[in-house]
Amino acid sequence: MVEKVNINTMQIQGLQRVSLLDYPEHIACTVFTSGCNLRCPFCHNGSLVLPERMVPSTITEDEFFDFLKSKINRLEAVCISGGEPLLQPDIEDFIRKVKSMGFLVKLDTNGFFPNKLKHLIQQNIIDYVAVDIKNSPDSYASTAGIQNLNKNKLKESVSYLLSKVVPFEFRTTVVDDFHAESDIEAIAKWIQGDTTYYLQQFTDGEDVIQKGLTPPTDETMTRFLKIARQYVPNTFWRGHETL
């Protein structure tokens, strides 16, 4: 169950109190920030992205950190997701407060704010980063829902993470309407090496931005997995890591 929250200066709209999936090998909670610079049609968090869907929050900053205090020695980490967390002007102060309580911090980002990402990593307050690779460079704008999208900032973030400054993963949500074999191959060539790459199978939901999109079949996911592993051996189908 995702609860609606508001953390004074941080525009946080949701809290998942326990997650066994969001931070690999750690028990975490996940906070969701509102606002995003992209409009991916397959986004599952439309109420965090589209102003007309956002609703008032109910939990204050003090209540959130009281919750964290009650979970010391029970939770290990806090995942900060969105929306796009790096849009938040007070993200650094928020992370520092979480870190001061002894929690690991994982940041989910779309990669379009490389300067902020670099700064937080260089401050040694981020323990793990996950970047969504929406599609191949040639198909990026339509997949991200923004025409004339400048991909240079994303490429800067990807290159920085590939230098292994912090543990990280790349991930792609696969949608039949947007992804072909050639796209997966192009992404894998872009990030090739010993990085970790997850393919995530799109499923429809109540809060998806665009209704009526088509999930890929298991056969498609298996085929894409084999293609990506030619360039990124540590490619996994999220939820099917034993394959």
C-alpha positions as MATLAB code, in Angstrom:
seq = 'MVEKVNINTMQIQGLQRVSLLDYPEHIACTVFTSGCNLRCPFCHNGSLVLPERMVPSTITEDEFFDFLKSKINRLEAVCISGGEPLLQPDIEDFIRKVKSMGFLVKLDTNGFFPNKLKHLIQQNIIDYVAVDIKNSPDSYASTAGIQNLNKNKLKESVSYLLSKVVPFEFRTTVVDDFHAESDIEAIAKWIQGDTTYYLQQFTDGEDVIQKGLTPPTDETMTRFLKIARQYVPNTFWRGHETL';
ca = [
       0.000    0.000    0.000;
       1.440    3.397   -1.010;
       0.519    6.222    1.349;
       0.376    9.880    0.354;
       2.951   12.050    2.104;
       4.259   15.569    2.130;
       7.702   16.473    3.395;
       7.671   20.258    3.834;
      10.203   21.488    1.249;
      10.610   18.135   -0.486;
       7.680   17.427   -2.792;
       7.222   13.817   -1.719;
       3.914   12.200   -2.523;
       4.260    8.572   -1.515;
       5.781    6.154    0.968;
       6.114    2.411    0.626;
       6.996    1.302    4.120;
       8.757   -1.944    3.210;
      10.304   -3.115   -0.053;
      12.315   -6.265   -0.704;
      12.835   -5.427   -4.392;
      13.811   -1.775   -4.760;
      17.335   -2.015   -3.284;
      19.161   -5.223   -4.256;
      19.974   -7.405   -1.241;
      18.618   -4.878    1.272;
      15.342   -4.312    3.107;
      14.242   -0.784    2.331;
      11.447    1.706    2.354;
      10.770    3.810   -0.749;
       9.756    7.453   -0.901;
       8.299    8.888   -4.092;
       8.892   12.483   -5.128;
       6.472   14.371   -7.353;
       7.318   16.133  -10.580;
       9.228   14.916  -13.622;
      10.824   16.457  -16.711;
       9.716   13.500  -18.863;
       6.284   12.184  -19.843;
       6.887    8.513  -20.601;
       3.539    7.060  -21.750;
       4.204    3.794  -19.876;
       5.064    5.478  -16.552;
       3.271    3.701  -13.675;
       3.310    6.820  -11.478;
       1.126    9.224  -13.431;
      -0.146   10.839  -10.223;
       3.454   11.799   -9.382;
       4.161   13.228  -12.835;
       1.000   14.892  -14.118;
      -0.097   17.966  -12.101;
      -3.760   17.299  -12.792;
      -3.515   13.872  -11.110;
      -1.596   14.915   -8.008;
      -3.450   14.874   -4.697;
      -2.674   16.571   -1.360;
      -0.380   14.641    0.946;
      -1.009   13.726    4.563;
       2.303   12.929    6.320;
       4.682   15.655    7.505;
       8.460   15.583    7.417;
       8.609   15.009   11.161;
       6.246   12.059   10.852;
       8.328   10.568    8.061;
      11.549   10.774   10.038;
       9.759    9.476   13.132;
       8.824    6.489   10.986;
      12.481    6.038    9.965;
      13.573    6.297   13.586;
      11.168    3.479   14.470;
      12.726    1.323   11.730;
      16.365    1.622   12.793;
      17.817   -1.933   12.939;
      14.761   -3.159   11.015;
      15.174   -1.403    7.679;
      18.570   -1.039    6.035;
      17.981    1.506    3.311;
      15.852    4.282    1.867;
      15.120    4.345   -1.850;
      14.308    7.750   -3.316;
      12.239    7.458   -6.464;
       9.713    9.454   -8.419;
       8.850   11.228  -10.550;
      12.392   12.573  -10.817;
      14.033   13.127   -7.406;
      16.811   15.347   -8.747;
      14.249   18.035   -9.544;
      13.932   18.620   -5.800;
      15.988   21.638   -4.643;
      16.382   20.210   -1.125;
      17.313   16.685   -2.141;
      20.821   16.929   -0.662;
      19.627   18.042    2.777;
      17.022   15.287    2.782;
      19.590   12.627    1.877;
      22.037   13.880    4.499;
      19.373   13.561    7.181;
      18.572   10.009    6.072;
      22.274    9.112    6.060;
      22.759   10.619    9.528;
      20.318    8.006   10.825;
      22.491    5.186    9.516;
      20.519    4.157    6.438;
      21.870    3.361    2.994;
      20.472    5.552    0.220;
      19.513    4.431   -3.275;
      18.606    7.028   -5.887;
      16.361    6.316   -8.881;
      16.839    8.865  -11.651;
      16.224    9.329  -15.359;
      19.775   10.617  -15.813;
      18.967   14.083  -17.175;
      20.589   15.949  -14.273;
      24.250   14.866  -14.445;
      25.656   17.783  -12.437;
      23.370   17.104   -9.482;
      24.044   13.381   -9.749;
      27.805   13.891   -9.778;
      27.644   16.290   -6.844;
      25.669   13.906   -4.633;
      27.956   11.002   -5.466;
      31.055   13.092   -4.806;
      29.630   14.016   -1.401;
      29.618   10.283   -0.564;
      25.968   10.333    0.430;
      24.625    8.057   -2.317;
      25.231    4.314   -1.994;
      23.501    3.017   -5.129;
      22.086    4.566   -8.294;
      19.534    3.186  -10.740;
      19.132    4.942  -14.090;
      16.206    4.266  -16.380;
      17.312    3.890  -19.981;
      14.029    4.530  -21.749;
      15.089    3.349  -25.195;
      17.794    3.485  -27.842;
      19.074    7.001  -28.604;
      17.188    7.145  -31.923;
      13.880    6.256  -30.256;
      14.352    8.178  -27.026;
      12.216   11.274  -27.594;
       9.022    9.436  -28.516;
       9.509    6.918  -25.723;
      10.104    9.648  -23.127;
       7.125   11.658  -24.367;
       9.197   14.790  -25.067;
       9.921   15.959  -28.599;
      13.272   17.623  -29.400;
      14.748   15.976  -26.320;
      18.435   16.750  -25.754;
      20.046   13.428  -24.856;
      23.526   14.814  -24.118;
      22.874   15.177  -20.389;
      21.685   11.579  -20.184;
      24.781   10.420  -22.065;
      26.912   12.372  -19.581;
      25.281   10.598  -16.627;
      25.666    7.188  -18.270;
      29.355    7.792  -19.011;
      29.949    8.963  -15.452;
      28.370    5.872  -13.935;
      30.252    3.596  -16.323;
      33.440    4.928  -14.727;
      32.313    2.978  -11.628;
      32.256    5.829   -9.132;
      29.396    4.166   -7.217;
      27.460    0.880   -7.390;
      24.732    1.246   -9.996;
      22.358   -0.424  -12.401;
      20.676    0.486  -15.657;
      17.167   -0.696  -16.420;
      14.654   -0.574  -19.253;
      10.910   -1.094  -19.003;
      10.011   -3.063  -22.131;
       6.776   -2.115  -23.906;
       5.666   -3.764  -27.140;
       4.560   -0.407  -28.530;
       8.009    1.170  -28.129;
      10.747   -1.492  -28.137;
      12.077   -3.653  -30.944;
      15.064   -6.002  -31.080;
      17.150   -3.258  -32.685;
      16.422   -0.930  -29.756;
      17.541   -3.442  -27.151;
      20.701   -4.155  -29.121;
      21.464   -0.429  -29.421;
      20.985    0.107  -25.674;
      23.184   -2.857  -24.819;
      25.947   -1.632  -27.140;
      25.713    1.798  -25.506;
      26.197    0.481  -21.948;
      28.206   -2.629  -22.800;
      30.631   -4.106  -20.301;
      30.371   -5.656  -16.860;
      27.601   -3.358  -15.660;
      24.267   -4.639  -14.367;
      21.275   -4.193  -16.647;
      17.672   -5.098  -15.899;
      14.856   -5.557  -18.381;
      11.479   -4.929  -16.774;
       8.286   -6.291  -18.286;
       5.665   -3.557  -18.616;
       2.299   -4.276  -17.051;
      -0.711   -1.993  -17.315;
      -2.082   -0.323  -14.215;
      -4.493    2.295  -12.894;
      -1.892    5.074  -12.718;
      -0.192    4.523  -16.101;
       0.004    7.791  -18.058;
      -1.276    6.309  -21.339;
      -3.866    3.568  -21.275;
      -3.956    0.696  -23.735;
      -0.244   -0.025  -24.121;
       0.773   -3.616  -24.814;
       2.949   -5.650  -22.434;
       5.638   -7.793  -24.083;
       5.155  -11.546  -24.059;
       7.451  -13.802  -22.080;
       8.845  -14.999  -25.399;
       9.748  -11.425  -26.340;
      11.402  -10.819  -22.980;
      13.469  -14.003  -23.335;
      14.543  -12.990  -26.834;
      15.505   -9.479  -25.721;
      17.426  -10.927  -22.772;
      19.575  -13.020  -25.108;
      20.242  -10.024  -27.364;
      21.307   -7.771  -24.488;
      23.573  -10.410  -22.957;
      25.730  -10.401  -26.077;
      27.017   -7.006  -24.933;
      26.079   -6.861  -21.238;
      26.501  -10.364  -19.763;
      24.983   -9.241  -16.448;
      21.583   -8.586  -17.983;
      18.577   -9.874  -16.056;
      14.852  -10.010  -16.493;
      13.647   -8.399  -13.280;
      11.676  -10.904  -11.255;
      13.198  -13.775  -13.264;
      16.850  -13.432  -12.244;
      17.446  -17.183  -12.339;
      16.980  -17.294  -16.128;
];
